Amino acid sequence: MTEYEVPGPGASPDEIERVVVSLRRAAGTDPDRYLPELGHGLLRLGSLIATEPGRLDEAVDVLEEAAALYRRLPEEPPHFAGLGIALQRKALALGFGFGFAERYEEARETAREAVEVWRRLVARGVEGSRAELAGALLVLGGRLADTGHHHEALDRITEAVEIRRLLVDRTDGTGRTELASALQELGFKLGEMGRQDEALVHLRVALAAYRDTAGAADGRTVGDLGGHAVAAFAVGRMLMGLGRTAEARPYFAEAAALHAEIGAREPAAIAFFDDIFARHGYRVTYKGGILAWEKIRGAPETTSSPETATGPDTTGHPDASARPDPAVRPDTPARPGAPGRPGAADGAFERPGTPDHDETADRADTASAAQAGSTTRTGPTPRTAPAASDEGGPAPAGPTGRVAPGPAGPAAFERIDHLNAHGLALAHSGRPGVAVEPLTEALALARAAAVGSGLAGSLSLARTLHNLGLAQAWSGRRAEALEAVDEAVHLYRRRLGAAPGTVRPLLADSADSLGSRLAGLGRHRDALAPATEAVALFRQLAHADPDAYRGELARVLNNLSIRLCDADRHIEALAATEESLELHRDLHRDDPEAHLPGLAHALTNLALRRARLGRHEAVAAPTAEAVHLLRQPARPRPGDDVTGLAESLAWLGWYLRRNGHPDAARDAERTARRLRRRAPKPGR
């Protein structure tokens, strides 16, 4: 072996590192010859040291170096595949390393790039790329979950399962273990989202696949045994959390027997599985059973051995007040003391700089019929969209015009409608905290009704999630609101192709709300994508039906301008505000009373955009025009953000006074004080 030849399997990290050092020197003088081999060496080195305690940060740097190198090489399959592997392994390392919490978003975007690389290789028909794509999708699912994108994570994991299902060889069963691993991941994700019944189905299928491989002629690796053990333990824990203790015992016994087999074959691996059990409140007893810590602390050990018919004696989940979590994901090795997944905490968020506001940032259906199939809209241009079936054509409609319900029956949908209408009425009356209870009840009913009900069930569930998210947001429960609206958006996206006429306006509303929810948690760059999507959807709608959707397009353009401003893209923010203003002028010209608040918001936001760009002399004119409009008597309506408008004018008054416009400043400040007195109380 020469000094430039990367050693084969079994080589130590030090041996590989010595070759990498030599290859770095050689690549500096002859890159065409040595860069590919250097990339291979870096991949080997980074992957190997990632498994050693305390070297994850070093591994991330090495894998990033490998990715940067492969980006320099032509996009030919061997080199491009190297880029995909480097990105995927870097994302994996970032996902479970100590001290990497601040780099979770980097991990997510790295995993996303890896997926795109493998998609392109699949499109070229490169052998083995579909299996690699499935693995990359599972890593991306984990990283999306780390950053709170749970429903997108579920989509990616589900896609990975479908790919691995197709890759199973029906003749010899090759690929069953990989499918079991993906199904296991899907079960864990559903369990994390509180959908235990669905999670159990997938975990049991995964477990059956692991059992099918138990008699394989070539035997099973310790990794296969570990996946089997974790799946059995997860099913047992989930059943315990649901109070089904007797059903759980055989699964714990199965996990304990596999634990013993792993220990006999590779004793060093036992610590890893013991840590998984301990993280969830269980331990393996000296008799070889699995028992909850709670019982171990409170009574002598009487656990039966795993060979008995009943399995270990268990007393229930150690913390009955908590929702049982699934077992740790296979792509995220448990590490004692590792930080948990970061969740966005509720609480006040102060946007730096000018006091921008969303103009009627959230929309909610205000008629109960909207919950089952029609698109009843608030504001001056109400419109009822045609119902549609799963195939995109007209669906049977009842007397109220909504889509005919599926197997759940009309009574279930009527109850969901009623609870939604009641919750929204409470929220709009200034009691959003009280509104959460009926909307939560509606959500439970809608989840049940959605099963087997086609488009009607999906839309009912999505609208309920959307409305619950609004109530949660208005009552300060921002993280919960984000999860609800995020799921609504994903449900609508899945149905858009089946019934675009019905779903497009609903998706547009929810995408706009998702942008607001993300921004409210300080995730301004993440908020840009759904805000941009909302504008694109409303453009399509306004092009087809201007009278119905010009106002909505103006509103979401304003909100997009705020998202852009928060992301420090001020020139683009100004352009979006100017377009919103022109639409508001047209609307106000057609119906001055109805559109006066919208035009006033647009004018003040134009002044704010110009101030942010330092265009001092151009701030006074739109501020003065807004003040003139607001002198006209008008009663605040539920959708009017009077408080936000007052804050903007008060800030503009300060700004104008500071920049030599005392008269305009005085008028703006007086108008702000008058608006504060007019603001609805109680309000949101």
C-alpha positions as CSV (number, residue, x, y, z in Angstrom):
1,M,0.0,0.0,0.0
2,T,1.4,3.4,-1.0
3,E,1.2,6.5,1.2
4,Y,-1.7,7.7,-1.0
5,E,-3.8,4.6,-0.8
6,V,-6.7,4.8,1.8
7,P,-6.5,1.6,3.9
8,G,-9.4,-0.8,3.9
9,P,-11.8,-1.9,6.5
10,G,-10.4,-2.5,10.0
11,A,-7.9,0.4,9.7
12,S,-7.6,2.7,12.7
13,P,-8.5,6.5,12.5
14,D,-4.8,7.3,12.9
15,E,-3.8,5.2,9.9
16,I,-6.5,6.8,7.7
17,E,-5.5,10.3,9.0
18,R,-1.9,9.8,8.0
19,V,-3.0,8.9,4.4
20,V,-5.4,11.9,4.4
21,V,-2.5,14.3,5.3
22,S,-0.4,12.9,2.4
23,L,-3.4,13.2,0.0
24,R,-4.0,16.8,1.0
25,R,-0.4,17.6,0.0
26,A,-0.6,15.7,-3.2
27,A,-4.0,17.2,-4.2
28,G,-2.4,20.6,-3.8
29,T,0.0,19.9,-6.7
30,D,-2.1,17.5,-8.8
31,P,-5.8,18.0,-8.0
32,D,-7.2,16.1,-11.0
33,R,-5.4,12.9,-9.8
34,Y,-5.7,13.1,-6.0
35,L,-8.9,15.1,-5.1
36,P,-11.2,12.1,-5.6
37,E,-9.0,9.8,-3.5
38,L,-8.8,12.6,-0.9
39,G,-12.6,12.8,-0.8
40,H,-12.8,9.1,-0.2
41,G,-10.3,9.3,2.6
42,L,-12.1,12.2,4.3
43,L,-15.4,10.3,4.1
44,R,-13.8,7.3,5.8
45,L,-12.1,9.4,8.4
46,G,-15.1,11.5,9.3
47,S,-17.4,8.5,9.5
48,L,-15.0,6.5,11.7
49,I,-14.2,9.2,14.2
50,A,-17.9,10.1,14.5
51,T,-18.2,6.8,16.4
52,E,-15.5,7.7,19.0
53,P,-16.5,9.5,22.2
54,G,-15.8,13.2,22.2
55,R,-14.9,13.5,18.5
56,L,-18.2,14.4,16.9
57,D,-17.2,18.1,16.4
58,E,-14.0,16.9,14.7
59,A,-16.0,14.5,12.5
60,V,-18.4,17.3,11.4
61,D,-15.4,19.4,10.3
62,V,-13.9,16.5,8.3
63,L,-17.2,15.7,6.7
64,E,-17.7,19.3,5.7
65,E,-14.3,19.3,4.2
66,A,-15.2,16.2,2.2
67,A,-18.5,17.9,1.0
68,A,-16.6,21.1,0.0
69,L,-14.1,18.9,-2.0
70,Y,-16.9,17.0,-3.8
71,R,-18.6,20.2,-4.8
72,R,-15.4,21.1,-6.7
73,L,-15.6,17.9,-8.7
74,P,-17.7,17.3,-11.8
75,E,-21.3,16.1,-11.1
76,E,-20.6,12.6,-12.3
77,P,-22.1,9.7,-10.3
78,P,-19.1,8.6,-8.3
79,H,-18.2,12.2,-7.2
80,F,-21.8,13.4,-6.8
81,A,-22.6,10.3,-4.7
82,G,-19.7,11.2,-2.5
83,L,-21.2,14.6,-1.9
84,G,-24.5,13.0,-1.0
85,I,-22.8,10.6,1.5
86,A,-20.7,13.4,3.1
87,L,-23.8,15.7,3.5
88,Q,-25.9,12.9,4.9
89,R,-23.3,11.9,7.5
90,K,-22.6,15.4,8.5
91,A,-26.4,16.0,9.1
92,L,-26.5,12.8,11.1
93,A,-23.5,13.8,13.2
94,L,-24.9,17.3,13.8
95,G,-28.2,15.8,14.9
96,F,-26.9,13.9,17.9
97,G,-23.8,15.7,19.0
98,F,-23.2,17.5,22.3
99,G,-23.4,21.2,22.0
100,F,-24.9,21.2,18.5
101,A,-28.3,22.6,19.5
102,E,-27.4,25.9,17.9
103,R,-26.6,24.1,14.7
104,Y,-29.9,22.2,14.3
105,E,-31.0,24.4,11.4
106,E,-27.7,23.8,9.7
107,A,-28.2,20.1,10.1
108,R,-31.7,20.3,8.6
109,E,-30.5,22.2,5.5
110,T,-27.5,19.9,5.1
111,A,-29.9,16.9,5.2
112,R,-32.2,18.6,2.7
113,E,-29.2,19.2,0.3
114,A,-28.3,15.5,0.7
115,V,-31.8,14.5,-0.3
116,E,-31.7,16.7,-3.4
117,V,-28.4,15.1,-4.5
118,W,-29.8,11.6,-4.2
119,R,-33.0,12.7,-6.0
120,R,-30.9,13.8,-8.9
121,L,-29.0,10.6,-9.0
122,V,-32.2,8.6,-8.9
123,A,-33.4,10.6,-11.9
124,R,-30.3,9.6,-13.7
125,G,-30.9,6.0,-13.0
126,V,-27.7,5.5,-10.9
127,E,-27.6,2.0,-9.4
128,G,-28.2,2.0,-5.6
129,S,-29.3,5.6,-5.5
130,R,-32.9,4.8,-4.5
131,A,-31.8,3.0,-1.3
132,E,-29.5,5.9,-0.5
133,L,-32.3,8.4,-1.1
134,A,-34.5,6.5,1.4
135,G,-31.7,6.7,4.0
136,A,-31.2,10.4,3.4
137,L,-35.0,11.0,3.7
138,L,-34.9,9.3,7.2
139,V,-32.1,11.6,8.3
140,L,-33.9,14.6,6.9
141,G,-37.0,13.5,8.8
142,G,-35.0,13.5,12.1
143,R,-33.5,16.9,11.4
144,L,-36.9,18.4,10.5
145,A,-38.3,17.1,13.7
146,D,-35.4,18.6,15.6
147,T,-36.4,22.0,14.4
148,G,-40.1,21.6,15.0
149,H,-41.2,20.8,11.4
150,H,-43.0,17.6,12.6
151,H,-45.5,17.2,9.7
152,E,-42.9,17.8,7.0
153,A,-40.8,15.2,8.9
154,L,-43.7,12.8,8.8
155,D,-44.0,13.3,5.0
156,R,-40.3,12.6,4.4
157,I,-40.3,9.5,6.6
158,T,-43.4,8.2,4.9
159,E,-41.7,8.7,1.5
160,A,-38.7,6.7,2.8
161,V,-41.0,3.9,3.9
162,E,-42.6,3.7,0.5
163,I,-39.2,3.6,-1.3
164,R,-37.9,0.8,1.0
165,R,-41.1,-1.1,0.5
166,L,-40.5,-1.1,-3.2
167,L,-36.9,-2.2,-2.8
168,V,-37.8,-5.4,-0.9
169,D,-36.9,-8.5,-3.0
170,R,-40.1,-10.6,-3.1
171,T,-38.0,-13.7,-3.9
172,D,-35.4,-13.8,-1.1
173,G,-36.6,-11.0,1.2
174,T,-33.5,-8.9,0.8
175,G,-34.3,-5.4,2.0
176,R,-36.8,-6.4,4.8
177,T,-34.5,-5.2,7.6
178,E,-34.1,-1.8,5.9
179,L,-37.9,-1.6,5.5
180,A,-38.4,-2.6,9.2
181,S,-36.0,0.2,10.2
182,A,-38.0,2.8,8.2
183,L,-41.3,1.5,9.5
184,Q,-39.9,1.8,13.0
185,E,-38.9,5.4,12.4
186,L,-42.4,6.1,11.1
187,G,-43.9,4.6,14.2
188,F,-41.6,6.7,16.4
189,K,-42.6,9.9,14.6
190,L,-46.3,9.2,14.9
191,G,-45.9,8.4,18.6
192,E,-44.1,11.7,19.1
193,M,-47.0,13.5,17.5
194,G,-49.5,11.8,19.9
195,R,-50.9,9.4,17.3
196,Q,-50.3,6.2,19.3
197,D,-52.8,4.0,17.6
198,E,-51.3,4.7,14.2
199,A,-47.8,4.4,15.6
200,L,-48.6,0.9,17.1
201,V,-49.7,-0.3,13.7
202,H,-46.4,0.6,12.0
203,L,-44.2,-0.5,14.9
204,R,-45.9,-3.9,14.9
205,V,-45.4,-4.3,11.2
206,A,-41.7,-3.4,11.7
207,L,-41.5,-6.0,14.4
208,A,-43.0,-8.6,12.2
209,A,-40.4,-7.8,9.5
210,Y,-37.6,-8.1,12.1
211,R,-39.0,-11.5,13.2
212,D,-39.1,-12.7,9.6
213,T,-35.3,-12.2,9.3
214,A,-34.6,-14.1,12.6
215,G,-34.1,-17.4,10.7
216,A,-31.9,-15.9,7.9
217,A,-29.3,-18.4,6.7
218,D,-26.5,-15.9,7.0
219,G,-27.5,-14.9,10.5
220,R,-28.2,-11.4,11.8
221,T,-25.8,-8.7,12.7
222,V,-25.8,-7.1,16.2
223,G,-27.3,-4.0,14.5
224,D,-30.2,-6.0,13.2
225,L,-30.8,-7.5,16.7
226,G,-30.6,-4.1,18.2
227,G,-33.3,-2.7,15.8
228,H,-35.5,-5.7,16.7
229,A,-35.0,-5.1,20.4
230,V,-35.8,-1.4,20.2
231,A,-38.9,-2.1,18.1
232,A,-40.2,-4.7,20.7
233,F,-39.4,-2.3,23.5
234,A,-41.2,0.6,21.8
235,V,-44.3,-1.5,21.3
236,G,-44.3,-2.6,24.9
237,R,-43.8,1.0,26.1
238,M,-46.6,2.3,23.9
239,L,-49.0,-0.3,25.1
240,M,-48.0,0.5,28.7
241,G,-48.7,4.2,28.1
242,L,-52.2,3.3,26.8
243,G,-52.8,1.2,29.9
244,R,-52.7,-2.1,28.1
245,T,-50.2,-3.8,30.6
246,A,-51.0,-7.4,29.8
247,E,-50.5,-6.9,26.1
248,A,-47.1,-5.2,26.8
249,R,-45.5,-8.0,28.8
250,P,-44.7,-10.3,25.8
251,Y,-43.0,-7.4,24.0
252,F,-40.8,-6.6,27.0
253,A,-39.9,-10.3,27.3
254,E,-38.9,-10.3,23.6
255,A,-36.8,-7.2,24.0
256,A,-35.1,-8.7,27.1
257,A,-34.3,-11.9,25.3
258,L,-32.7,-9.9,22.4
259,H,-30.8,-7.8,24.9
260,A,-29.3,-11.0,26.4
261,E,-28.4,-12.3,22.9
262,I,-26.7,-9.0,22.0
263,G,-24.8,-9.1,25.3
264,A,-23.5,-12.6,24.5
265,R,-22.3,-11.6,21.1
266,E,-21.0,-8.1,21.7
267,P,-20.8,-7.1,25.4
268,A,-19.7,-3.6,24.6
269,A,-23.0,-2.9,22.9
270,I,-25.1,-3.5,26.0
271,A,-24.4,0.0,27.5
272,F,-26.1,1.6,24.5
273,F,-29.3,-0.4,24.9
274,D,-29.3,0.0,28.7
275,D,-29.1,3.7,28.1
276,I,-32.2,3.6,25.8
277,F,-34.2,1.7,28.4
278,A,-33.1,4.1,31.2
279,R,-34.0,7.2,29.2
280,H,-37.6,5.9,29.2
281,G,-37.7,4.9,32.8
282,Y,-36.9,1.1,32.6
283,R,-34.0,-1.2,33.3
284,V,-33.0,-4.8,32.7
285,T,-33.0,-6.7,36.0
286,Y,-30.5,-9.2,37.2
287,K,-33.0,-11.9,36.2
288,G,-33.1,-10.7,32.7
289,G,-36.5,-9.0,32.6
290,I,-37.4,-5.4,31.9
291,L,-39.0,-3.4,34.8
292,A,-40.0,0.2,35.4
293,W,-37.6,2.1,37.7
294,E,-40.6,3.1,39.7
295,K,-41.3,-0.4,40.8
296,I,-37.6,-1.2,41.3
297,R,-37.4,1.7,43.8
298,G,-40.6,0.7,45.6
299,A,-40.5,-3.0,46.0
300,P,-38.1,-6.1,46.0
301,E,-37.3,-7.4,42.6
302,T,-39.7,-10.2,41.6
303,T,-39.4,-10.0,37.9
304,S,-39.8,-13.2,36.0
305,S,-37.2,-14.3,33.5
306,P,-37.7,-13.6,29.8
307,E,-38.4,-17.3,29.2
308,T,-41.7,-17.2,31.1
309,A,-44.9,-17.0,29.3
310,T,-46.0,-13.7,30.9
311,G,-42.7,-11.8,30.6
312,P,-41.5,-9.3,33.1
313,D,-43.8,-7.9,35.8
314,T,-44.5,-4.2,35.0
315,T,-46.5,-1.6,36.9
316,G,-47.2,0.9,34.1
317,H,-45.5,3.9,32.7
318,P,-43.3,5.5,35.3
319,D,-44.8,8.9,34.8
320,A,-48.5,8.5,34.2
321,S,-49.0,12.2,33.8
322,A,-46.8,12.4,30.8
323,R,-47.5,11.3,27.2
324,P,-45.3,8.3,26.6
325,D,-42.5,9.1,24.1
326,P,-41.5,6.5,21.6
327,A,-38.2,4.8,21.9
328,V,-35.2,6.8,20.7
329,R,-34.9,7.0,16.9
330,P,-32.4,4.6,15.3
331,D,-30.6,7.5,13.6
332,T,-30.1,9.3,16.9
333,P,-28.0,7.1,19.3
334,A,-28.8,7.8,22.9
335,R,-26.1,9.7,24.8
336,P,-26.4,10.2,28.5
337,G,-27.1,13.8,29.3
338,A,-27.6,14.8,25.6
339,P,-29.7,17.8,25.2
340,G,-33.4,17.2,24.2
341,R,-34.9,18.3,20.9
342,P,-35.3,22.1,21.0
343,G,-38.9,23.1,21.1
344,A,-40.1,26.6,20.5
345,A,-41.2,28.0,23.8
346,D,-44.2,30.2,24.2
347,G,-43.7,33.7,25.5
348,A,-43.3,37.2,24.3
349,F,-41.3,37.9,21.3
350,E,-40.1,41.4,20.6
351,R,-39.4,42.2,17.0
352,P,-36.4,44.5,16.7
353,G,-36.7,47.8,14.9
354,T,-39.8,49.4,13.7
355,P,-43.2,48.4,15.1
356,D,-44.5,46.5,12.1
357,H,-47.8,44.7,12.2
358,D,-49.5,42.1,10.1
359,E,-52.5,43.5,8.5
360,T,-55.4,41.2,9.5
361,A,-52.7,38.6,9.7
362,D,-55.0,35.6,10.3
363,R,-58.2,34.5,8.6
364,A,-60.8,32.2,10.1
365,D,-63.9,30.7,8.8
366,T,-66.9,32.3,10.6
367,A,-69.7,30.1,9.5
368,S,-70.2,26.5,10.6
369,A,-70.8,25.3,7.1
370,A,-67.2,26.2,6.2
371,Q,-65.9,23.4,8.3
372,A,-67.2,20.6,6.0
373,G,-66.7,21.7,2.5
374,S,-67.5,25.3,1.5
375,T,-65.1,28.2,1.7
376,T,-67.0,30.8,3.6
377,R,-64.8,33.9,3.9
378,T,-64.8,37.0,6.1
379,G,-64.4,40.5,4.9
380,P,-66.1,42.5,2.2
381,T,-65.8,40.0,-0.6
382,P,-67.3,36.7,0.7
383,R,-67.1,33.8,-1.6
384,T,-68.2,30.2,-1.5
385,A,-65.9,27.9,-3.4
386,P,-67.5,24.9,-5.2
387,A,-67.2,21.6,-3.5
388,A,-65.1,18.9,-5.0
389,S,-64.7,15.2,-4.7
390,D,-61.4,13.3,-4.3
391,E,-61.1,13.1,-8.1
392,G,-61.4,16.9,-8.4
393,G,-65.0,16.9,-9.9
394,P,-68.2,18.0,-8.2
395,A,-69.1,16.1,-5.1
396,P,-72.6,15.4,-3.8
397,A,-73.8,18.4,-1.7
398,G,-76.3,18.5,1.1
399,P,-78.8,21.3,1.6
400,T,-76.1,23.6,3.0
401,G,-73.8,23.2,0.0
402,R,-71.1,21.4,1.8
403,V,-69.4,18.2,0.6
404,A,-71.3,15.1,1.5
405,P,-69.6,13.4,4.5
406,G,-68.1,10.0,4.3
407,P,-68.4,7.1,6.7
408,A,-68.4,9.3,9.8
409,G,-71.9,10.4,9.0
410,P,-73.6,13.8,8.9
411,A,-74.1,14.1,12.7
412,A,-70.3,14.0,13.3
413,F,-69.6,16.8,10.8
414,E,-72.5,18.9,12.2
415,R,-71.0,18.6,15.6
416,I,-67.6,19.6,14.3
417,D,-69.2,22.5,12.5
418,H,-70.9,23.6,15.7
419,L,-67.8,23.4,17.8
420,N,-65.7,25.3,15.3
421,A,-68.3,28.1,15.0
422,H,-68.6,28.4,18.8
423,G,-64.8,28.4,19.2
424,L,-64.4,31.1,16.6
425,A,-67.1,33.2,18.1
426,L,-65.4,33.1,21.4
427,A,-62.0,34.0,19.9
428,H,-63.4,36.9,18.0
429,S,-65.2,38.2,21.1
430,G,-61.8,38.5,22.8
431,R,-61.8,35.2,24.7
432,P,-59.3,33.1,22.6
433,G,-58.2,31.1,25.7
434,V,-61.8,29.9,26.3
435,A,-62.1,29.2,22.6
436,V,-59.3,26.6,22.7
437,E,-61.5,24.0,24.6
438,P,-64.3,23.6,22.0
439,L,-61.8,23.7,19.2
440,T,-59.8,21.0,20.8
441,E,-62.9,18.9,21.1
442,A,-63.7,19.6,17.5
443,L,-60.2,18.4,16.6
444,A,-60.6,15.0,18.3
445,L,-63.9,14.5,16.4
446,A,-62.4,15.7,13.1
447,R,-59.5,13.2,13.4
448,A,-61.9,10.4,13.9
449,A,-64.2,11.6,11.1
450,A,-61.3,12.0,8.6
451,V,-60.7,8.3,8.5
452,G,-62.3,7.0,5.3
453,S,-64.1,10.2,4.6
454,G,-62.1,11.3,1.6
455,L,-61.9,15.0,0.8
456,A,-64.7,16.1,3.2
457,G,-62.9,14.5,6.2
458,S,-59.5,16.0,5.2
459,L,-60.9,19.5,4.8
460,S,-62.8,19.3,8.0
461,L,-59.7,18.2,9.9
462,A,-57.5,20.9,8.2
463,R,-59.9,23.7,8.9
464,T,-60.3,22.7,12.5
465,L,-56.5,22.6,12.9
466,H,-56.3,26.1,11.3
467,N,-58.9,27.5,13.6
468,L,-57.4,25.9,16.7
469,G,-54.1,27.4,15.7
470,L,-55.6,30.9,15.5
471,A,-57.1,30.6,19.0
472,Q,-53.9,29.2,20.4
473,A,-51.9,32.0,18.8
474,W,-54.2,34.7,20.1
475,S,-54.1,33.3,23.6
476,G,-50.3,33.2,23.6
477,R,-49.8,29.5,23.1
478,R,-47.5,30.1,20.1
479,A,-45.6,26.8,19.9
480,E,-48.9,24.8,20.0
481,A,-50.4,27.1,17.4
482,L,-47.5,26.5,15.1
483,E,-47.9,22.7,15.2
484,A,-51.7,23.0,14.5
485,V,-51.3,25.3,11.5
486,D,-48.3,23.4,10.2
487,E,-50.4,20.2,10.1
488,A,-53.3,22.1,8.4
489,V,-51.0,23.3,5.7
490,H,-49.7,19.8,5.0
491,L,-53.2,18.4,4.8
492,Y,-54.2,21.1,2.3
493,R,-51.1,20.5,0.2
494,R,-51.8,16.8,-0.1
495,R,-55.3,17.6,-1.4
496,L,-54.5,20.5,-3.7
497,G,-54.1,18.3,-6.8
498,A,-57.3,16.4,-6.1
499,A,-59.5,19.5,-5.8
500,P,-57.6,22.7,-6.6
501,G,-60.7,25.0,-6.8
502,T,-61.7,24.1,-3.3
503,V,-58.3,23.7,-1.6
504,R,-56.3,26.5,-3.1
505,P,-57.9,29.4,-1.1
506,L,-57.8,27.3,2.1
507,L,-54.2,26.4,1.6
508,A,-53.4,30.1,0.8
509,D,-55.0,31.2,4.1
510,S,-53.2,28.6,6.2
511,A,-49.8,29.2,4.5
512,D,-50.1,32.9,5.4
513,S,-51.0,32.0,9.0
514,L,-48.1,29.6,9.1
515,G,-45.8,32.4,8.2
516,S,-47.2,34.5,11.0
517,R,-46.9,31.6,13.5
518,L,-43.2,31.1,12.6
519,A,-42.5,34.8,12.8
520,G,-44.1,35.0,16.2
521,L,-41.6,32.5,17.4
522,G,-38.7,34.4,15.9
523,R,-38.1,32.0,13.0
524,H,-38.1,34.8,10.4
525,R,-36.2,33.1,7.7
526,D,-38.4,30.0,8.0
527,A,-41.5,32.2,7.8
528,L,-40.5,33.4,4.3
529,A,-41.4,30.2,2.4
530,P,-45.1,29.9,3.6
531,A,-45.6,33.7,3.2
532,T,-44.3,33.5,-0.4
533,E,-46.5,30.5,-1.1
534,A,-49.6,32.3,0.2
535,V,-48.8,35.2,-2.2
536,A,-48.3,32.9,-5.2
537,L,-51.6,31.1,-4.5
538,F,-53.6,34.3,-4.0
539,R,-52.1,35.7,-7.2
540,Q,-53.6,32.7,-9.1
541,L,-56.9,33.2,-7.4
542,A,-57.0,36.9,-8.0
543,H,-56.1,36.4,-11.7
544,A,-59.1,34.1,-12.1
545,D,-61.5,36.1,-9.8
546,P,-60.3,39.6,-9.1
547,D,-63.4,40.8,-7.3
548,A,-63.2,38.0,-4.7
549,Y,-59.4,37.8,-4.2
550,R,-57.8,41.2,-4.8
551,G,-58.2,42.1,-1.1
552,E,-56.7,38.8,0.0
553,L,-53.7,39.3,-2.3
554,A,-53.2,42.8,-0.9
555,R,-53.3,41.4,2.6
556,V,-50.8,38.6,2.1
557,L,-48.5,40.9,0.1
558,N,-48.4,43.2,3.2
559,N,-47.6,40.2,5.4
560,L,-44.9,39.0,3.1
561,S,-43.3,42.5,3.2
562,I,-43.1,42.1,7.0
563,R,-41.5,38.6,6.7
564,L,-39.0,40.1,4.2
565,C,-38.2,43.0,6.5
566,D,-37.7,40.7,9.5
567,A,-35.3,38.7,7.3
568,D,-33.3,41.9,6.5
569,R,-34.4,41.9,2.8
570,H,-35.6,45.5,2.8
571,I,-35.6,46.3,-0.9
572,E,-37.9,43.3,-1.6
573,A,-40.0,44.2,1.4
574,L,-40.5,47.7,0.0
575,A,-41.6,46.3,-3.4
576,A,-44.1,44.0,-1.8
577,T,-45.5,46.9,0.3
578,E,-45.8,49.1,-2.8
579,E,-47.8,46.4,-4.7
580,S,-50.0,45.9,-1.7
581,L,-50.7,49.6,-1.5
582,E,-51.7,49.8,-5.1
583,L,-54.2,47.0,-4.6
584,H,-55.6,48.7,-1.5
585,R,-56.0,52.0,-3.4
586,D,-58.1,50.2,-6.0
587,L,-60.2,48.5,-3.4
588,H,-60.7,51.7,-1.5
589,R,-61.8,53.4,-4.6
590,D,-64.5,50.8,-5.2
591,D,-65.7,50.7,-1.6
592,P,-64.2,53.4,0.6
593,E,-65.8,52.5,3.9
594,A,-65.0,48.8,3.8
595,H,-61.4,49.3,2.7
596,L,-60.4,52.3,4.7
597,P,-58.5,50.3,7.4
598,G,-56.6,48.3,4.8
599,L,-55.5,51.4,3.0
600,A,-54.4,53.0,6.2
601,H,-52.4,49.9,7.2
602,A,-50.7,49.9,3.7
603,L,-49.8,53.5,3.9
604,T,-48.2,53.3,7.3
605,N,-46.3,50.2,6.3
606,L,-45.0,52.0,3.2
607,A,-43.8,54.8,5.6
608,L,-42.1,52.1,7.8
609,R,-40.4,50.5,4.8
610,R,-39.0,53.8,3.6
611,A,-37.8,54.7,7.1
612,R,-36.0,51.4,7.4
613,L,-34.2,52.2,4.2
614,G,-33.2,55.7,5.5
615,R,-35.4,57.5,2.9
616,H,-36.3,60.2,5.5
617,E,-37.9,62.7,3.2
618,A,-40.3,60.1,1.7
619,V,-41.8,59.0,5.1
620,A,-44.0,62.1,5.8
621,A,-46.3,61.8,2.7
622,P,-47.7,58.3,3.3
623,T,-48.0,59.0,7.0
624,A,-49.9,62.2,6.4
625,E,-52.3,60.4,4.0
626,A,-52.9,57.7,6.5
627,V,-53.7,60.3,9.2
628,H,-56.1,62.0,6.9
629,L,-57.9,58.8,6.2
630,L,-58.2,57.9,9.9
631,R,-59.8,61.2,10.7
632,Q,-62.9,59.8,9.1
633,P,-65.3,58.2,11.6
634,A,-65.2,54.4,11.3
635,R,-66.1,51.7,13.8
636,P,-63.4,49.1,14.4
637,R,-64.3,45.7,13.1
638,P,-63.1,42.3,14.3
639,G,-60.5,42.0,11.6
640,D,-59.0,45.5,12.1
641,D,-55.7,45.6,14.0
642,V,-56.3,49.0,15.5
643,T,-53.6,48.6,18.2
644,G,-51.0,47.7,15.7
645,L,-51.9,50.7,13.5
646,A,-51.7,53.0,16.6
647,E,-48.2,51.6,17.5
648,S,-47.0,52.2,13.9
649,L,-48.2,55.8,13.9
650,A,-46.7,56.5,17.3
651,W,-43.3,55.2,16.1
652,L,-43.6,57.2,12.9
653,G,-44.4,60.3,15.0
654,W,-41.2,59.8,16.9
655,Y,-39.3,59.2,13.7
656,L,-40.7,62.3,11.9
657,R,-40.0,64.5,14.9
658,R,-36.4,63.3,15.0
659,N,-35.9,64.0,11.2
660,G,-37.3,67.5,11.1
661,H,-41.0,67.1,10.5
662,P,-42.7,68.4,13.7
663,D,-46.1,69.1,12.3
664,A,-46.5,65.7,10.6
665,A,-45.1,64.1,13.8
666,R,-47.7,65.8,16.0
667,D,-50.6,64.7,13.7
668,A,-49.3,61.1,13.7
669,E,-49.0,61.0,17.5
670,R,-52.5,62.5,18.0
671,T,-54.0,59.9,15.7
672,A,-52.2,57.1,17.5
673,R,-53.6,58.3,20.9
674,R,-57.1,58.4,19.4
675,L,-56.8,54.9,17.9
676,R,-55.7,53.5,21.2
677,R,-58.9,54.8,22.8
678,R,-60.9,53.2,20.0
679,A,-59.2,49.8,20.2
680,P,-61.6,47.0,21.1
681,K,-61.5,45.9,24.7
682,P,-61.2,43.1,25.5
683,G,-59.3,42.2,22.3
684,R,-56.6,40.0,21.0
